[in-house]
């Protein structure tokens, strides 16, 4: 991540101009994507929904597809922002919630809440899924923070081996927990583990807004400090940056975002890996531009992938996590081989 000082600290006007294309792309996606699906919908029937909320095409558009597109924009954006921050934090271009095992840790927590709802019942009817997903993500993040502070920059091989190990461990815990639930519940959760945005209306977005929203705000607020960290921790400290405090805040924000994403969409990989690299190539390395731009582009990428997932084999839907794995896997291997010494 070093050696990019020439692309840092853009002036305010240039930074705003750099974000305009991403904003327009996001707005276009929000307008266009709800019209895409296995069933063609009539625009007149959609507009009639404002007069009669029982029209079928209006229900499909406003109560099924539009919330799903919004979920894709939020989840994809959150994962891309978290990936951007983790890559700077660990000085490793392969870091993101999925490859580091953070999504796996959050999945264990969400699975336990899903499989054993009576055990983790919270007062006032609150959902324990997000809370336990945060606990799972926090455990993994705590281990990563300990490793990074113990040995400085984490080598690519160590980071990936740690992420693979955590993923295997979390998968084992989930498989062990299967014995405590019915086969039907396991089948539905198995589909959730593939990653998907087939949510049940706008109320399903609340868990993300309560956790991922504050996490995103926290990460974006650290953008200037990330610029200094990109130049190295010693230089950052010389510029007055409290590196340890930034590390703690960034990991807290990444954990909140990942927990929020996993709680509503399951573990979806590679968005946080691919999108930050694309944004840096297109718009430079100023984190004040990279973070919001990655958030918007990541949301668009996931929303478009989900539109393809519900259209290609309609009426059968492909889990969007599977599509991202098929697309992101080769990119991950390319980045890994490019970084690995020959």
C-alpha positions as CSV (number, residue, x, y, z in Angstrom):
1,X,0.0,0.0,0.0
2,X,3.0,2.2,0.2
3,X,4.5,4.5,-2.4
4,X,1.2,6.1,-3.3
5,X,1.8,9.5,-1.7
6,X,1.3,11.4,-5.0
7,X,-2.3,10.3,-5.1
8,X,-3.2,11.4,-1.5
9,X,-4.8,14.5,0.0
10,X,-6.7,15.8,-3.1
11,X,-8.3,19.2,-2.6
12,X,-12.0,19.4,-1.8
13,X,-13.2,20.3,-5.3
14,X,-11.3,17.5,-7.0
15,X,-12.5,15.0,-4.4
16,X,-16.2,16.0,-5.0
17,X,-15.8,15.8,-8.7
18,X,-14.3,12.3,-8.4
19,X,-17.4,11.1,-6.6
20,X,-19.9,12.4,-9.1
21,X,-19.7,9.4,-11.5
22,X,-20.1,6.9,-8.7
23,X,-23.2,8.8,-7.4
24,X,-24.8,8.9,-10.8
25,X,-24.1,5.2,-11.3
26,X,-25.7,4.4,-7.9
27,X,-28.8,6.5,-8.7
28,X,-29.2,4.8,-12.1
29,X,-29.0,1.4,-10.4
30,X,-31.6,2.4,-7.9
31,X,-34.0,3.5,-10.8
32,X,-33.3,0.7,-13.3
33,X,-32.6,-2.5,-11.4
34,X,-36.0,-2.9,-9.8
35,X,-37.5,-3.3,-13.3
36,X,-35.2,-6.4,-13.9
37,X,-36.4,-9.8,-12.9
38,X,-37.8,-13.1,-14.1
39,X,-41.2,-11.5,-14.6
40,X,-41.8,-8.5,-16.7
41,X,-43.9,-5.9,-14.9
42,X,-46.2,-3.3,-16.4
43,X,-45.2,0.4,-15.6
44,X,-48.8,1.5,-15.5
45,X,-49.6,-1.1,-12.9
46,X,-46.5,-0.1,-10.9
47,X,-47.7,3.6,-10.8
48,X,-51.2,2.4,-9.9
49,X,-49.7,1.0,-6.7
50,X,-49.8,4.6,-5.3
51,X,-53.6,4.5,-5.6
52,X,-54.2,0.8,-4.8
53,X,-51.5,-0.9,-2.9
54,X,-52.9,-4.3,-3.8
55,X,-51.8,-4.2,-7.4
56,X,-49.6,-7.3,-8.1
57,X,-46.9,-5.5,-10.2
58,X,-46.8,-2.6,-7.7
59,X,-46.2,-5.1,-4.9
60,X,-43.5,-6.9,-6.8
61,X,-41.7,-3.5,-7.6
62,X,-42.1,-1.6,-4.3
63,X,-42.3,-4.4,-1.8
64,X,-40.0,-7.1,-3.2
65,X,-37.5,-5.8,-5.8
66,X,-36.9,-2.2,-4.5
67,X,-36.0,-3.4,-1.0
68,X,-33.8,-6.0,-2.5
69,X,-31.9,-3.5,-4.6
70,X,-31.5,-1.2,-1.6
71,X,-30.2,-4.2,0.4
72,X,-27.6,-4.9,-2.4
73,X,-26.5,-1.2,-2.4
74,X,-26.1,-1.2,1.4
75,X,-24.5,-4.6,1.8
76,X,-22.2,-4.3,-1.2
77,X,-21.2,-0.8,-0.1
78,X,-20.6,-1.8,3.5
79,X,-18.4,-4.7,2.4
80,X,-16.4,-2.6,0.0
81,X,-15.8,0.1,2.6
82,X,-14.7,-2.4,5.2
83,X,-12.4,-4.1,2.7
84,X,-10.8,-0.7,1.7
85,X,-10.1,0.0,5.4
86,X,-8.7,-3.5,6.2
87,X,-6.4,-3.4,3.3
88,X,-4.9,-0.1,4.6
89,X,-4.9,-1.3,8.2
90,X,-3.0,-4.5,7.5
91,X,-1.0,-3.1,4.6
92,X,-2.2,-6.0,2.5
93,X,-4.1,-5.8,-0.8
94,X,-5.8,-9.2,-0.1
95,X,-7.4,-8.2,3.1
96,X,-11.2,-8.1,3.3
97,X,-13.9,-9.4,5.7
98,X,-14.3,-12.7,3.8
99,X,-10.6,-13.6,3.3
100,X,-9.7,-12.6,6.9
101,X,-12.4,-14.9,8.4
102,X,-14.4,-12.0,9.8
103,X,-17.5,-13.0,7.8
104,X,-17.0,-16.6,9.1
105,X,-17.0,-15.5,12.7
106,X,-20.1,-13.4,12.2
107,X,-21.8,-16.3,10.5
108,X,-21.2,-18.5,13.5
109,X,-22.9,-16.0,15.7
110,X,-25.8,-15.5,13.3
111,X,-26.2,-19.3,12.9
112,X,-26.4,-19.9,16.7
113,X,-29.1,-17.2,17.0
114,X,-30.9,-18.7,14.0
115,X,-30.6,-22.3,15.1
116,X,-31.3,-21.9,18.9
117,X,-33.6,-18.8,19.1
118,X,-34.9,-19.8,22.5
119,X,-31.4,-19.9,24.1
120,X,-30.5,-16.4,22.9
121,X,-33.8,-14.6,23.4
122,X,-33.4,-10.9,24.1
123,X,-35.8,-8.7,26.0
124,X,-38.3,-6.4,24.3
125,X,-38.5,-8.7,21.3
126,X,-35.1,-7.6,20.0
127,X,-33.3,-9.8,17.4
128,X,-30.3,-11.6,18.7
129,X,-28.9,-12.4,15.2
130,X,-27.1,-9.1,14.8
131,X,-25.8,-9.1,18.4
132,X,-24.3,-12.6,18.1
133,X,-22.9,-11.8,14.6
134,X,-21.1,-8.9,16.2
135,X,-19.7,-11.1,18.9
136,X,-18.4,-13.6,16.3
137,X,-16.9,-10.9,14.2
138,X,-15.4,-9.3,17.3
139,X,-13.6,-12.5,18.3
140,X,-11.9,-12.8,14.9
141,X,-11.1,-9.1,14.8
142,X,-9.5,-9.3,18.3
143,X,-7.2,-12.1,17.1
144,X,-6.3,-10.1,14.0
145,X,-5.5,-7.0,16.0
146,X,-3.3,-9.0,18.4
147,X,-1.4,-10.5,15.4
148,X,-0.9,-7.1,13.7
149,X,0.3,-5.4,16.9
150,X,2.6,-8.4,17.7
151,X,4.4,-8.7,14.4
152,X,3.7,-5.4,12.5
153,X,2.7,-5.9,8.9
154,X,1.2,-9.3,8.4
155,X,2.7,-11.2,5.5
156,X,0.3,-12.3,2.7
157,X,0.9,-16.0,3.4
158,X,0.2,-15.7,7.1
159,X,-2.9,-13.6,6.6
160,X,-4.4,-16.0,4.1
161,X,-3.5,-19.1,6.1
162,X,-5.1,-17.5,9.1
163,X,-8.2,-16.6,7.2
164,X,-8.5,-20.1,5.7
165,X,-8.0,-21.6,9.2
166,X,-10.7,-19.4,10.7
167,X,-13.1,-20.3,7.9
168,X,-12.5,-24.0,8.4
169,X,-13.0,-23.6,12.1
170,X,-16.2,-21.6,11.8
171,X,-17.6,-24.1,9.2
172,X,-16.8,-26.9,11.6
173,X,-18.7,-25.2,14.4
174,X,-21.7,-24.6,12.2
175,X,-21.7,-28.3,11.1
176,X,-21.5,-29.4,14.7
177,X,-24.4,-27.2,15.6
178,X,-26.5,-28.8,12.8
179,X,-27.2,-31.7,15.1
180,X,-29.2,-29.4,17.4
181,X,-31.7,-28.2,14.7
182,X,-34.3,-29.8,12.4
183,X,-33.3,-30.7,8.8
184,X,-35.8,-28.1,7.5
185,X,-34.1,-25.2,9.4
186,X,-30.7,-26.5,8.2
187,X,-31.9,-26.4,4.6
188,X,-33.0,-22.8,4.8
189,X,-29.9,-21.8,6.6
190,X,-27.7,-23.6,4.1
191,X,-29.1,-21.4,1.4
192,X,-28.4,-18.4,3.6
193,X,-24.8,-19.5,4.0
194,X,-24.4,-19.2,0.2
195,X,-25.2,-15.4,0.5
196,X,-28.4,-13.9,-0.8
197,X,-30.5,-10.8,-0.8
198,X,-34.0,-12.4,-0.9
199,X,-35.1,-10.3,2.1
200,X,-38.6,-9.9,3.4
201,X,-39.3,-6.2,2.8
202,X,-37.9,-3.0,4.2
203,X,-38.0,-4.2,7.8
204,X,-35.2,-6.6,7.0
205,X,-32.9,-3.7,6.4
206,X,-33.2,-2.5,10.0
207,X,-30.5,-4.7,11.5
208,X,-28.0,-3.3,9.0
209,X,-29.0,0.3,9.6
210,X,-28.6,-0.2,13.4
211,X,-25.1,-1.7,13.1
212,X,-23.6,-1.3,9.6
213,X,-24.7,2.3,9.4
214,X,-22.8,3.5,12.4
215,X,-19.9,1.3,11.4
216,X,-19.7,2.9,7.9
217,X,-19.8,6.4,9.5
218,X,-17.0,5.5,11.9
219,X,-14.8,4.2,9.0
220,X,-15.4,7.2,6.8
221,X,-14.6,9.5,9.6
222,X,-11.1,7.9,9.8
223,X,-10.4,8.6,6.1
224,X,-7.8,11.3,6.7
225,X,-6.0,9.1,9.2
226,X,-6.0,6.3,6.7
227,X,-4.2,8.6,4.3
228,X,-1.4,9.0,6.8
229,X,-1.3,5.2,7.6
230,X,-0.9,4.5,3.9
231,X,2.5,6.2,4.1
232,X,3.6,4.1,7.1
233,X,2.8,4.0,10.8
234,X,6.0,5.9,11.8
235,X,5.2,8.8,9.4
236,X,1.6,8.7,10.6
237,X,2.7,9.0,14.2
238,X,5.0,11.8,13.2
239,X,2.0,13.6,11.7
240,X,0.1,13.4,15.0
241,X,-2.0,10.3,14.2
242,X,-2.8,8.0,17.2
243,X,-2.1,4.8,15.3
244,X,-3.4,2.4,18.0
245,X,-6.6,4.4,18.5
246,X,-7.2,4.4,14.7
247,X,-6.6,0.6,14.6
248,X,-9.2,0.1,17.4
249,X,-11.8,2.3,15.8
250,X,-11.2,0.9,12.4
251,X,-11.6,-2.7,13.6
252,X,-14.7,-1.8,15.6
253,X,-16.2,-0.2,12.5
254,X,-15.3,-3.1,10.2
255,X,-16.8,-5.5,12.8
256,X,-20.1,-3.5,12.9
257,X,-20.3,-3.4,9.2
258,X,-19.6,-7.1,8.7
259,X,-22.0,-8.1,11.3
260,X,-24.7,-6.0,9.8
261,X,-24.1,-7.4,6.3
262,X,-23.9,-11.0,7.4
263,X,-27.1,-10.7,9.5
264,X,-29.2,-9.8,6.5
265,X,-27.4,-11.3,3.5
266,X,-25.2,-14.1,4.8
267,X,-21.4,-14.3,4.1
268,X,-20.7,-12.8,0.7
269,X,-17.1,-12.7,-0.4
270,X,-14.8,-10.8,-2.8
271,X,-16.8,-7.5,-3.0
272,X,-14.5,-6.0,-0.4
273,X,-11.5,-7.4,-2.3
274,X,-12.2,-6.4,-5.9
275,X,-14.0,-3.0,-5.6
276,X,-11.4,-1.1,-3.6
277,X,-8.7,-2.0,-6.1
278,X,-10.9,-0.9,-9.0
279,X,-11.6,2.4,-7.3
280,X,-8.0,3.1,-6.6
281,X,-7.1,2.5,-10.2
282,X,-9.9,4.8,-11.4
283,X,-9.8,7.6,-8.8
284,X,-6.5,7.5,-7.0
285,X,-5.5,6.7,-3.5
286,X,-7.1,9.5,-1.3
287,X,-9.1,7.5,1.3
288,X,-11.6,10.5,1.5
289,X,-12.5,9.6,-2.1
290,X,-11.8,5.8,-2.0
291,X,-14.1,5.0,0.9
292,X,-17.3,6.7,-0.4
293,X,-16.6,5.7,-4.0
294,X,-15.9,2.1,-3.0
295,X,-19.2,2.1,-1.0
296,X,-21.2,3.3,-4.0
297,X,-19.4,1.1,-6.6
298,X,-19.6,-2.0,-4.3
299,X,-23.3,-1.5,-3.8
300,X,-23.8,-1.2,-7.5
301,X,-21.7,-4.3,-8.2
302,X,-23.6,-6.4,-5.7
303,X,-27.0,-5.1,-6.8
304,X,-26.3,-5.8,-10.5
305,X,-25.0,-9.3,-9.6
306,X,-28.2,-9.9,-7.7
307,X,-30.3,-8.7,-10.6
308,X,-28.4,-11.3,-12.8
309,X,-28.9,-13.9,-10.1
310,X,-32.7,-13.6,-10.2
311,X,-32.9,-13.3,-14.0
312,X,-30.5,-15.7,-15.7
313,X,-32.2,-19.0,-14.7
314,X,-35.6,-17.5,-13.8
315,X,-37.8,-18.6,-12.1
316,X,-34.9,-20.3,-10.3
317,X,-32.7,-17.9,-8.4
318,X,-28.9,-18.3,-8.0
319,X,-27.6,-17.1,-4.6
320,X,-25.7,-13.9,-5.3
321,X,-22.8,-15.1,-3.1
322,X,-22.2,-17.9,-5.6
323,X,-22.0,-15.4,-8.4
324,X,-19.5,-13.3,-6.5
325,X,-17.4,-16.3,-5.7
326,X,-17.3,-17.4,-9.4
327,X,-16.3,-13.9,-10.5
328,X,-14.1,-13.0,-7.5
329,X,-12.2,-16.2,-7.2
330,X,-10.1,-15.7,-10.4
331,X,-9.4,-12.1,-9.4
332,X,-8.3,-13.2,-6.0
333,X,-5.9,-15.8,-7.5
334,X,-4.5,-13.1,-9.9
335,X,-3.8,-10.7,-7.0
336,X,-2.3,-13.5,-4.9
337,X,0.0,-14.7,-7.7
338,X,1.1,-11.1,-8.5
339,X,2.0,-10.6,-4.8
340,X,3.7,-14.0,-4.2
341,X,7.5,-14.0,-4.9
342,X,8.4,-16.3,-7.8
